[in-house]
């Protein structure tokens, strides 16, 4: 997406409604915003094509399906040049649900979802720490997710 892409008021309204409830029909959005359903459809296609919207998905509560441990993992690499190989290997581990290339002490920071602490230990010892180039890891177990939200889409302020 081009960095200078500008959302207008209607784009923001459509996105705000869908971020609250992604199952809301375009016809209902159109009725609420007093535009045609075709307008909503065209706007959403534009937002998808430009990369503003990266898709929609069903979110499952991991704890409700037997995955009770959420951990964050700081990963130290021997060399920065091993980053791409490490990412390729980490992509193959289904428990790794997010991975970020970072500044600061860690080369990478990952979010991992496991059934229990024994499962977490297995993922760490048998999969992550055996990856070539991974020097060591630091693990932080989440006790509670207090906030989870998307960024609020606001008008840009004039400087």
C-alpha positions in Angstrom: 0.0 0.0 0.0 1.2 3.5 -0.8 1.9 5.4 2.4 0.0 8.5 1.1 -3.3 6.6 0.7 -6.0 8.7 2.2 -9.1 7.3 3.8 -12.2 9.5 3.6 -15.0 9.8 6.1 -17.1 7.1 4.4 -14.1 4.7 4.4 -13.6 5.3 8.1 -17.2 4.8 8.9 -17.4 1.5 7.0 -14.2 0.2 8.6 -15.4 1.2 12.1 -18.6 -0.7 11.6 -16.9 -3.8 10.3 -14.2 -3.7 13.0 -17.0 -3.8 15.6 -18.8 -6.7 13.8 -17.1 -8.2 10.7 -20.3 -10.2 10.0 -22.5 -7.2 9.4 -23.9 -7.3 5.8 -22.9 -4.6 3.4 -26.6 -3.8 2.9 -26.9 -3.1 6.6 -23.8 -0.8 6.6 -25.3 0.9 3.5 -28.6 1.5 5.2 -26.9 2.9 8.3 -24.6 5.2 6.3 -27.3 6.2 3.8 -25.4 4.9 0.7 -26.0 2.1 -1.7 -24.8 -1.5 -0.9 -22.8 -1.2 -4.2 -20.9 1.8 -2.8 -20.0 -0.2 0.3 -18.9 -3.1 -1.8 -16.7 -0.9 -4.1 -15.2 0.9 -1.1 -14.3 -2.4 0.5 -12.8 -3.8 -2.7 -10.6 -0.6 -2.9 -9.6 -1.0 0.8 -8.6 -4.6 0.2 -6.8 -3.9 -3.1 -4.8 -1.1 -1.6 -3.8 -3.3 1.4 -5.7 -1.2 4.1 -7.8 -4.3 4.8 -5.8 -7.5 5.1 -8.7 -9.8 5.3 -11.3 -11.0 7.8 -11.1 -14.0 10.0 -12.8 -16.0 12.7 -11.2 -15.6 16.1 -11.2 -18.5 18.5 -10.6 -18.3 22.2 -7.6 -20.6 22.7 -8.5 -21.4 26.3 -11.9 -22.7 25.2 -10.3 -25.3 22.9 -7.7 -26.5 25.4 -4.8 -24.1 24.9 -4.4 -22.4 28.3 -0.9 -21.0 28.0 0.0 -17.8 26.2 3.7 -16.9 26.3 5.9 -14.3 24.7 9.4 -15.3 23.6 12.4 -13.1 23.1 14.7 -14.8 20.7 18.4 -14.0 20.4 20.1 -14.9 17.2 23.8 -15.6 16.8 23.9 -13.3 13.7 21.3 -11.1 12.1 22.0 -12.9 8.8 20.3 -16.0 10.2 17.0 -14.1 10.5 15.3 -15.4 7.3 16.2 -19.0 7.9 15.0 -18.8 11.5 11.7 -17.3 10.3 11.2 -20.1 7.8 11.7 -22.7 10.5 9.5 -20.8 13.0 6.7 -20.6 10.4 6.5 -24.4 10.6 5.8 -24.4 14.3 2.0 -24.1 14.6 2.2 -22.9 18.2 4.0 -19.7 17.1 1.0 -17.4 16.3 2.9 -14.1 15.9 6.5 -13.3 15.1 8.1 -9.8 15.0 11.6 -8.7 13.9 12.6 -6.2 16.6 15.0 -3.6 17.7 16.5 -3.7 21.2 17.8 -6.8 23.0 16.0 -9.5 21.1 16.4 -10.3 17.4 12.8 -11.5 17.3 9.8 -11.5 19.6 7.2 -14.3 19.3 3.8 -15.1 20.7 3.2 -18.7 21.4 0.0 -20.6 22.4 0.3 -24.0 24.1 -2.0 -26.4 25.9 0.0 -26.2 29.2 3.4 -25.5 30.5 4.7 -29.0 29.6 3.6 -28.4 26.0 5.4 -25.0 26.1 8.5 -26.6 27.4 8.4 -29.2 24.5 7.9 -26.5 21.9 10.8 -24.5 23.3 13.2 -27.4 23.8 12.4 -29.6 20.9 11.5 -27.0 18.2 12.5 -23.4 18.8 15.8 -23.8 20.6 17.0 -26.4 18.1 16.8 -23.9 15.2 20.2 -23.2 13.7 21.2 -19.6 14.7 19.0 -19.4 17.8 21.4 -18.5 20.5 19.0 -18.5 23.4 15.4 -17.4 24.3 13.7 -15.7 27.2 10.1 -16.7 28.0 7.4 -14.6 29.5 4.1 -16.3 30.4 1.0 -14.2 30.1 -1.2 -14.4 33.2 -4.0 -12.4 31.6 -4.8 -10.6 28.4 -6.1 -7.2 29.7 -6.4 -5.4 26.4 -6.8 -6.6 22.9 -8.0 -4.3 20.2 -7.3 -3.0 16.8 -6.1 0.6 16.2 -8.9 3.1 16.2 -9.1 4.9 12.8 -9.2 8.6 13.3 -8.9 11.6 11.1 -5.4 12.9 10.6 -4.8 16.2 12.4 -3.6 19.2 10.5 -0.1 20.4 11.7 
